[in-house]
Amino acid sequence: MPEFRKDPVTGRWVIIAAERAKRPQIYRSNGARGDPGSCPFCPGNEAMTPPEVLAYRNHETAIDAPGWSVRVVPNKYPALVAEGRWIGQNTGLYESMQGLGSHEVIIETPDHIVNMATLDEAQIAEVLRAYSQRMLALREDARWRSILVYKNQGAAAGATLEHIHSQLIALPAVPQEIVGEVEGAKGHFAATQRCIYCEIIAQEKNDKRRIVAEHERFIAFCPFASRFPYETWIFPKAHESSFEEASAPELSDLARALKEILSRLDLGLKTPPFNYILHTNPRDGARNSYHWHMEIMPKLTQVAGFEWGSGCTINPLAPEDAASVLREVAI
């Protein structure tokens, strides 16, 4: 059973999930592709995953059978489990909680593709629609206070299966990273009656140096305080606090923006491993002040001693230069 454990000095929570060590590894150390015949995410191998909780499929096809375009299943090796209650236990100085949560995998295509940048916009929009649909469903469960969608592409970014997929975890608490964003946004709104993210977007549009791409409804830029080389954020231009409330036209435009950014990173940086994270308003968040967004982080540098010791990253590339490089990529 997974377990949350709290550091008694810093208050930092970690998840102890021994079952995760049993995950299959299909990435090859020599860079060779894995065998699709043994891939649990390929059509015909549906029995290798838990039963699907959502699938976009041809009407004539059966559940947990081929014929789908996007498929969502519970994670077979979850970091957290949905059964049980959020109950704490104290042993002297040590505080722990049952590892409660919901952990799902979004299989982004039936084809054995290893690079999301090669998907067309329509398929990416389907993936985004699956995110939204599952987030709305999980939001109905009062136990979950926040939902995090993330993607690891490439072994160096933490992926263990090469067939492209992303993951979703619903949590009984709000992660500290999101708490920091929400509280900072609330503080700015209390002082100015304005969304700080809307003001960041306005400043980036005025400055222009860090903008990578701009679409009808979305803007992508390398943030002023980028933690990593070529880190890129995508924001809706209009003030929206929750990704899962985005309309179908908005998801289509986001797919176009995401496709462009992934293509620029892929061509400009020679298919780097990367992570992306979707930050949306948590339960009991702040609709007026919080602004949902995606953070895309190529895995080009390593977190080393200074970063672990200080909590402060060293980025060897200015975001203005990174944005300039990405804008110049021919796609």
N, C-alpha and C positions, 0 to 999 in steps of 0.2 A: 504493500500500500504506500503510495507517495505521501510525503510529509513536508509541510512548511516548517522551517526552523529559523528562529530569530536570534541574531547575534546580540548578546546581552549588553554590549558596549555601544555599538553604533545604531542598533535597532533595525539593521538590514536583514531582510528575509531572504532565505534561499530555499530551493525545492530539492529535496532528496528523492530521487526517482530511480531506483536501482533497475527497474524493468527496462529503462531506456537503453541499457547496455546490451540488450538482446536484439536490438534493431539490425536488420540485414544491411550489409554493405555491398552496393552494386558498383560504386565507383572503383575503377582500377587504378592502382598506384602508378602504372606506366602510361596512363592517359587513354588506354584503349576503351572502347565502348563496351558496356555490359550486354548480356544476351537478353533481348526483349522477351524471349520465350520463358525466362524465369522472372520477369519483372511483374510484381503484383499489381502494377497500375495499368498494364496493357489489357486490351479486350481479350476475353477468353480466360483471363486469370482472376475474374471477379471473386471467386471463392477464396482467394488468397488474402482478401481484406475482410473486415467486418461488414455486415450488411449496410447498404447505402442509406443515408438519411436524406439525400437529395440527388437527383440526376436529371439532366436535360437529355431526353432520348426520343427516338422515333416512337410514335404511338403504338406501333405493332410489336415493339420489343418488350421483353419481360424484365422485371426488376432484377438487379444483380446479374445481368446478362449483357452481352455486347449490344451495341446500338445506341450508345450514349455519346454526347459531345463534351459534357462536363459532369464529373461525378464527385460527390462529397461522402466521405465515410468516416466513422470514428477512427482515431489513431489506434492502431493495433498495439502500440507500445507507448501509452500516454504518459505525459509528464504529470497529469492530474486525472482524477476519476470523478464521474458525476454522481456516484452513489454515496450517500452518507450526509452528515451535517458538519457545519463549520464549528467544530468543538475544540477548545484549547486545552492544553495540558501543561502543567508546570512541574519541573523537577529541579528543585533548588533555584538556581539562577536562570535555568534554561526554560524557554517557552516554545511550544510547538503547536501546530494545528494539523488536523487531518488534511491530506492533499486533495482538497475538493476543487473541482473544476470540470470543464468540458473541453476535450481536445479533439479536433477534427482535421482531416486532410482534404484539401480541394485538389483533385486531379484535373489539370487544366486542359488536357486534350487526350483523346484515345491514342493518338500517334506517339510512338516512342521518340519524342523530341527532347533535347537536352538544353535548349536555349529559348527562353520565352520571347526574345526579340524576333524570332522567326515566325511567330503566330501572326495572323492578320488581325486587323482592328476588330472585326466582328467576333472573332473567337475570344480576344481579350475582354471585350464587352460582356460576353457570356460569363467569363470568370468573375468579373466585377459584379455582375448580377447575382451570381451564386454567393459571393461574399455578403452582399446586401440581404439576400433572402435568408441566409442562415443567421446573420446577426439579428434580424428582426424576429426570427423564431426564438432565438436564445434570450432575447431581451424580455420575452414574456415570462421567463423564470426569474422570480424575485430574488433568488439566491445570487444571481450574477450581477456584480456592480460594475464590471468593465469587460470589454471584449477586445482582444488584440489579434489582428491579422498580420501575418508576417510571411516572408518568403526567403528561403536560403537556396541560392543557385550556385552550384559548384561545390566540390568537396572542401575547398578552403573557406567557404562561407558557412559550412556546417551541414550541408546536405549529405545524406547517406544513400539516397536513391537518385539516379540521374534523370529519370523520367520527370519532366517538369511538374511541380506541384507547389502549393503553398499550404499554410496551416492557420488554424484559428483556435484560440484558447479563450474560453469564458472564465472569469475569475471572481471569487467571492470578495475580493478587495481590489482597490485601485493601485496599480504599480506606481512606484515612487516617481518614475520618469513622467507619467501622466499627471500625477499629483502636482509636480513642480510646474508643469505647463498650465494646468487649470488654475492653480493658486496665483501664478504670475499674471495670467490673463485677467483674473478677477481683480487683483490689486490695481492693474492699469485701468480697468474699466471703472472701478470705484473712484479713481482719481480724475478721470477724464471723460467718462461716459462714452468711450470709444473702444472698439476691439483693437488690441495691439497688433494682431495678425493682419487686419485690414490696413493698418497704418504701415506695417512692414511691406505689404504688397504695393501700396502707393509709393513708398520710398524707393523700392526696387524698380518700379516702372519709371520713376523720375531719374534714377541714377543710370539704369540700363546696363551697367558693366557686368553685373552678375546674372542677368537673365539669359537662360539657355533657349527657351522656346515660349511662345505665347499663342494660345488658341482662344476661341470664342468665349469659353467659360472658364478656362484654366490657364495658369501661369506656372512656369517651372524656372527655378533659379538655384544657383549655388549659394547657400546661406552665408551671411556676413561672417558669422563665427563658425565656419565649417570645421567639423571635427576630423574629417578625412578627405584626402584628395578626390575631387570630382563628386563629392556628396551633393546630391540634388534633391530639392523639395518640390512637390507639386501641390498647389493650392487652388481651390475654387476661388474665382475672383469675387463672386458675391459672398456675403457673410452666411455661412452654413456651419452649424455646429456638429452635425451628425452625418457621417458618410451614408449610413443605412437608409437615410431619408432622401437620397439623391434620386432624381427622376430618370427615366430611360434615356431621354436626350442627353442628360448630364453624364450618365455612365458611358454613352457612346463618345462624347467629347473627351472624357477622361481616358477612355481606351486609346483615342487618337494621340493624346498628349503622352500617355505612358509608352505607347509603341514608339513614338519619336525619341523619347529620352533613352529608352532601352536600346534602340537602334544606334543612337549617337554614341552611347557608351560602348556598345558591342563593336562597332566599326572603328571608333577612335582609339579604343584601348585594347583591341584584339581579344574580345570576348572575355572580359574579366569576371571572376566570381563576384557575386554581390548579394546583399541583403536588402529587402525593402520592408518597411513597417507602415501600417495604416493606423494613424492616431485619430480616434473619434471620441466624442464627448461621452464620458462615463455616466452611469446612473447617478443622479443627484449632482450632475456637473453644472455647467454654466452656459446656457444657450446664448445669452447676449454677448459673452466675452470670449468663449472658446470657438476655434475655427479648425475644422478637421483638415487633415493633410496627409500626404504620403512622403516618407523619407527614404531615399534610395542611396545606398552606401556601397560603392565598389570596394572589394577587399584587395587593396593594393599595398597596404602597410600592415605591420603587426603592432598590436598593443604590447608595450614592453614595460620595463621596470619603472620608469618615471610615471607612466600613465597609471599603472596599478598602484603605485605608492602615493600619488598625489590626487588621482581622480581627474587630472587635467591632461587632455590629449595634445600631442604635438603634430601639427599638420604641415608637411613640407611644401605644400602648394597653395598659394593664395587663391581664394575662390574667384577673384576677378580673372586670374589667368586660366583657371580651370574652365570657367564659363566661356572664355574666348576660344579655347581649344575645342570645346564641344560644339559651339556655334559654327565652327569652320568645317566640321565633319560633313561630307557630302552623303546624303541619304536618299 
